[in-house]
Amino acid sequence: MLPEKIVIASHNAGKISEIRDLLAPFQIEVLSADELNLPDVEETGTTFRENAALKAEQLAKISGLPCLGDDSGLCVDALGGRPGVYSARYAPNRDFDKAMDMLIAELKETQNPDWSAHFSCVLCFAFPNGERHFFEGRVDGRILPQKSGTNGFGFDPVFQPEGFDKTFACFSKAEKSSISHRGRAFEKFISWLDEQ
């Protein structure tokens, strides 16, 4: 049976807006952690899966509602998979303009011409009783040496997905959702919801 309400374990407005759009067809009321004055959960995990579970489980217990936690990030091959789970904390005060400049500078320093990267997303859907389900998505691409586009958020202006000649920040919200790591994880989550 589908829940009437779910909590999104996030304070990121861009992410919450994307998730609301994806879940709109299900007529599930989507509440953000902010709307319920829920705390920020410290991401102490070393993997996307661990962090997604930490957030979803803690806020499901506190709110008494099913909770969707996600952890996602950018993994750059030439940097050994960094920033990875530390993507949001890569630059001080989550300043992504600065983070992108730092990332490009760090890649130039490696003198490695291969700027391959991928975005990963893991969703954890947790219930107050401890039941939980995981859904994963990934999109491969590369980092560009300059920012392009004004849509999206995070590292979108420097990430060019495989098979496209533009960055995520040049995609419309709907275009990005159809191929993004989060979109792919949500496809799996939505298929699961359809079966409930």
Phi, psi and chi 1 to 4 in degrees:
 res  aa     phi    psi   chi1   chi2   chi3   chi4
   1 MET       -  136.1 -161.6  168.3   98.2      -
   2 LEU   -74.1  138.2  -73.7  178.0      -      -
   3 PRO   -70.8  150.9   23.3  -28.7      -      -
   4 GLU   -79.2  -31.3  -74.1  177.1   26.5      -
   5 LYS  -134.5  142.9  -64.7  179.9 -178.3 -177.7
   6 ILE  -135.2  151.9   67.1  168.9      -      -
   7 VAL  -102.5  137.5  178.7      -      -      -
   8 ILE   -98.5  121.6  -52.6  -58.9      -      -
   9 ALA   -80.2   66.5      -      -      -      -
  10 SER  -154.5  152.4  176.8      -      -      -
  11 HIS  -114.7   10.2  -64.2  -90.6      -      -
  12 ASN   -88.7  109.2  178.9  -37.5      -      -
  13 ALA   -59.5  -40.1      -      -      -      -
  14 GLY   -62.2  -44.1      -      -      -      -
  15 LYS   -65.5  -44.3 -169.4 -176.3  -77.0 -171.2
  16 ILE   -63.8  -41.5  -69.6  156.7      -      -
  17 SER   -60.6  -44.7  168.7      -      -      -
  18 GLU   -60.6  -43.6 -110.2 -177.9   46.2      -
  19 ILE   -67.7  -40.9  -67.4  170.6      -      -
  20 ARG   -58.5  -43.6  -82.5 -159.4  169.9  112.6
  21 ASP   -61.7  -43.3  -69.3  -13.7      -      -
  22 LEU   -65.9  -33.1  -71.0  161.6      -      -
  23 LEU   -95.3   -2.5  -67.6 -178.1      -      -
  24 ALA   -50.8  -42.7      -      -      -      -
  25 PRO   -62.6  -16.7  -17.1   27.7      -      -
  26 PHE   -91.6   -3.2  -69.4   92.0      -      -
  27 GLN    50.7   38.7  -83.6  103.8   45.8      -
  28 ILE   -97.9  131.9  -64.3  169.2      -      -
  29 GLU   -73.3  121.9 -171.6 -179.2  -11.3      -
  30 VAL  -102.5  117.7  175.8      -      -      -
  31 LEU  -111.0  140.0  -58.2  163.2      -      -
  32 SER   -92.5  160.5   71.5      -      -      -
  33 ALA   -58.0  -36.4      -      -      -      -
  34 ASP   -61.1  -47.0  -90.4  -14.4      -      -
  35 GLU   -60.3  -29.5  -70.6  167.5  -42.1      -
  36 LEU  -100.5    8.6  -63.1  177.1      -      -
  37 ASN    52.6   41.0  -68.7  -44.2      -      -
  38 LEU   -86.7  149.8  -63.9  170.9      -      -
  39 PRO   -72.9  160.9   27.4  -34.0      -      -
  40 ASP   -74.7  130.3 -119.3  -22.6      -      -
  41 VAL   -90.0  130.8  175.1      -      -      -
  42 GLU   -69.6  127.5 -162.8 -179.7  -16.5      -
  43 GLU   -87.7   89.8  -64.1  178.0   13.5      -
  44 THR   -98.0   -1.3   54.6      -      -      -
  45 GLY   -73.4  162.1      -      -      -      -
  46 THR  -105.7   -0.4   56.5      -      -      -
  47 THR  -131.8  161.1   65.0      -      -      -
  48 PHE   -60.3  -40.1  -64.6  122.1      -      -
  49 ARG   -61.7  -46.2 -172.0  179.8  174.6   99.0
  50 GLU   -61.6  -44.4  -75.1  173.6   12.0      -
  51 ASN   -67.6  -40.2  -77.1  -26.4      -      -
  52 ALA   -61.0  -42.8      -      -      -      -
  53 ALA   -67.1  -43.2      -      -      -      -
  54 LEU   -54.6  -49.0  -83.7  169.4      -      -
  55 LYS   -66.1  -48.9  -67.7 -171.4  -93.2 -165.9
  56 ALA   -65.2  -44.9      -      -      -      -
  57 GLU   -66.6  -45.5  -71.2  168.5   -5.6      -
  58 GLN   -64.2  -44.5  -76.0 -173.0   39.1      -
  59 LEU   -76.1  -25.6  -64.1 -168.9      -      -
  60 ALA   -66.2  -41.8      -      -      -      -
  61 LYS   -65.4  -45.1  -80.1 -175.1 -172.7  132.1
  62 ILE   -67.4  -43.6  -65.5  168.1      -      -
  63 SER   -85.7  -22.8   68.2      -      -      -
  64 GLY    74.9   13.2      -      -      -      -
  65 LEU  -121.9  155.9  -67.2  166.0      -      -
  66 PRO   -59.5  142.3  -14.8   24.2      -      -
  67 CYS  -132.5  138.2 -176.1      -      -      -
  68 LEU  -107.8  115.9 -171.6   66.2      -      -
  69 GLY  -109.4  142.0      -      -      -      -
  70 ASP  -134.5  149.2  100.7  -46.6      -      -
  71 ASP  -132.5  135.6 -163.1   33.2      -      -
  72 SER  -147.8  162.1   51.6      -      -      -
  73 GLY  -176.0  175.0      -      -      -      -
  74 LEU  -102.0  127.5  177.8   66.9      -      -
  75 CYS  -116.9  118.6  -55.6      -      -      -
  76 VAL  -107.8  121.7 -178.2      -      -      -
  77 ASP   -56.2  -47.8  -64.1   -4.8      -      -
  78 ALA   -66.3  -14.6      -      -      -      -
  79 LEU  -107.3   20.6  -57.4  179.9      -      -
  80 GLY    66.5   28.7      -      -      -      -
  81 GLY    91.2   -3.1      -      -      -      -
  82 ARG   -76.3  160.6  -72.5 -173.4  -48.6  103.5
  83 PRO   -73.0  -18.1   20.0  -25.8      -      -
  84 GLY    54.2 -128.6      -      -      -      -
  85 VAL   -65.2  -12.2  -66.2      -      -      -
  86 TYR   -99.4   16.5  -55.1  105.8      -      -
  87 SER   -54.7  -45.8  -66.6      -      -      -
  88 ALA   -70.9  -19.8      -      -      -      -
  89 ARG  -108.4   13.4  -67.8  160.7  -80.5  177.9
  90 TYR   -63.9  -36.5 -177.0   71.1      -      -
  91 ALA  -118.1  153.2      -      -      -      -
  92 PRO   -57.9  140.4  -12.7   20.0      -      -
  93 ASN    57.6   28.9  -54.8  -42.9      -      -
  94 ARG    52.3   36.0  -62.7 -175.4 -176.0 -138.1
  95 ASP   -84.0   98.0  177.9  -15.0      -      -
  96 PHE   -73.2  -24.4  -81.1  100.5      -      -
  97 ASP   -61.3  -46.1  -98.5  -15.8      -      -
  98 LYS   -66.7  -40.9 -166.8  171.6 -163.9  171.1
  99 ALA   -59.5  -42.4      -      -      -      -
 100 MET   -65.8  -41.2  -72.7 -178.1  -82.5      -
 101 ASP   -61.6  -43.3  -66.8  -20.6      -      -
 102 MET   -63.0  -42.7  -74.1  167.6   58.3      -
 103 LEU   -62.4  -46.7 -177.9   70.9      -      -
 104 ILE   -62.8  -43.5  -70.0  164.4      -      -
 105 ALA   -62.1  -42.5      -      -      -      -
 106 GLU   -65.9  -39.7 -163.1  176.0  -13.1      -
 107 LEU   -65.9  -39.9  -83.0  165.7      -      -
 108 LYS   -62.1  -38.7  -76.1  177.8  177.7  168.3
 109 GLU   -62.9  -32.0  -86.3  174.0   37.6      -
 110 THR   -68.1  -21.5   67.8      -      -      -
 111 GLN    56.7   21.6  -62.8 -174.4  -11.1      -
 112 ASN   -92.3  121.6 -175.5  -23.0      -      -
 113 PRO   -73.8  -12.9   25.7  -30.8      -      -
 114 ASP   -89.8  105.6 -179.4    8.1      -      -
 115 TRP  -103.5   34.0  -72.8   18.6      -      -
 116 SER   -60.2  145.6  -61.6      -      -      -
 117 ALA  -156.0  165.7      -      -      -      -
 118 HIS  -146.2  152.4   68.2  -88.6      -      -
 119 PHE   -98.9  135.0  -89.9  117.5      -      -
 120 SER  -119.4  147.6  -90.3      -      -      -
 121 CYS  -140.6  131.9  173.4      -      -      -
 122 VAL  -121.7  127.4  177.4      -      -      -
 123 LEU  -102.4  139.1  -58.9  176.2      -      -
 124 CYS  -123.6  122.8  176.4      -      -      -
 125 PHE  -105.9  109.6 -169.1   49.1      -      -
 126 ALA  -115.3  143.6      -      -      -      -
 127 PHE  -106.2  155.6  -69.4   83.1      -      -
 128 PRO   -57.4  -24.2  -25.0   33.7      -      -
 129 ASN   -81.3    1.4   67.3    4.0      -      -
 130 GLY    99.0  -12.1      -      -      -      -
 131 GLU   -64.2  139.7 -179.9 -171.3  -22.5      -
 132 ARG  -149.1  152.8   59.1 -172.2 -160.5  165.7
 133 HIS  -136.2  143.1  -56.2  -89.2      -      -
 134 PHE  -117.0  144.1  -69.8   93.7      -      -
 135 PHE  -139.7  130.5  -48.7   90.5      -      -
 136 GLU  -122.2  145.4  -61.2 -175.1   27.5      -
 137 GLY  -141.2  152.9      -      -      -      -
 138 ARG  -149.2  144.7  171.5 -179.8  166.6  143.8
 139 VAL  -135.4  129.5   61.2      -      -      -
 140 ASP   -92.8  155.2  -69.1  -69.9      -      -
 141 GLY  -179.4 -147.9      -      -      -      -
 142 ARG  -152.1  162.1   65.2 -169.8 -174.9  104.0
 143 ILE   -90.4  134.5  -57.2  -59.2      -      -
 144 LEU   -95.1  152.6  -64.1 -176.0      -      -
 145 PRO   -75.7   -4.1   21.3  -26.8      -      -
 146 GLN  -145.5  154.1   68.7  -74.2  -41.2      -
 147 LYS   -73.4  147.5  -60.4  168.8 -159.6  163.3
 148 SER  -150.0  128.4  172.1      -      -      -
 149 GLY    99.2  158.3      -      -      -      -
 150 THR  -124.8   -0.3   55.9      -      -      -
 151 ASN   -87.2  176.3  -61.1  -29.5      -      -
 152 GLY    72.6 -160.6      -      -      -      -
 153 PHE  -158.0  176.8   57.1   95.0      -      -
 154 GLY    63.4 -133.1      -      -      -      -
 155 PHE   -86.8    8.5  -69.8  100.8      -      -
 156 ASP   -50.6  -40.1  -73.2   -3.6      -      -
 157 PRO   -67.6  -11.8  -23.5   35.6      -      -
 158 VAL  -116.1    1.9  -66.0      -      -      -
 159 PHE  -104.5  118.9 -179.2   78.0      -      -
 160 GLN  -106.5  112.3 -179.5 -179.2   21.9      -
 161 PRO   -69.8  149.3   20.9  -26.4      -      -
 162 GLU   -55.7  135.2 -136.5  169.1   64.6      -
 163 GLY    87.9    1.6      -      -      -      -
 164 PHE  -126.7  155.8  -66.4   87.1      -      -
 165 ASP  -109.0   24.3   60.9   -1.6      -      -
 166 LYS  -144.4  160.7   59.3 -175.4 -179.2  179.2
 167 THR   -81.3  165.8   68.9      -      -      -
 168 PHE   -56.1  -30.5  -96.6  169.3      -      -
 169 ALA   -73.1   -7.9      -      -      -      -
 170 CYS   -98.7   -4.0  -64.3      -      -      -
 171 PHE   -86.3  152.0  -77.7   66.1      -      -
 172 SER   -73.2  164.8   70.9      -      -      -
 173 LYS   -55.9  -44.7 -133.9 -169.5 -139.7 -175.5
 174 ALA   -66.3  -41.4      -      -      -      -
 175 GLU   -62.3  -45.8  -78.6  177.7  -41.3      -
 176 LYS   -62.8  -45.8 -178.2 -172.7  166.4 -168.6
 177 SER   -59.9  -30.8  -72.5      -      -      -
 178 SER   -71.3  -21.1   71.4      -      -      -
 179 ILE  -127.4   -5.3   66.8  146.4      -      -
 180 SER   -73.0  163.7   74.7      -      -      -
 181 HIS   -55.7  -44.6   50.2  -54.1      -      -
 182 ARG   -68.3  -40.9 -171.5  168.2  -67.4  110.4
 183 GLY   -59.5  -41.3      -      -      -      -
 184 ARG   -69.3  -39.6  -72.0  172.8  177.5  173.7
 185 ALA   -65.1  -39.5      -      -      -      -
 186 PHE   -67.9  -33.5  -98.3   91.9      -      -
 187 GLU   -56.0  -43.7  -92.6  175.6   39.9      -
 188 LYS   -67.5  -42.3  -65.8  173.3 -174.7  174.0
 189 PHE   -62.6  -43.1  176.0   50.3      -      -
 190 ILE   -67.7  -37.9  -76.5  164.4      -      -
 191 SER   -60.4  -41.0  -65.5      -      -      -
 192 TRP   -65.4  -43.5  179.6   81.9      -      -
 193 LEU   -59.6  -40.7  -77.6  177.0      -      -
 194 ASP   -58.9  -29.6  -90.1  -25.6      -      -
 195 GLU   -85.7   -9.7  -69.5  162.4   10.8      -
 196 GLN   -77.2      -  -57.7  -47.2  -62.3      -
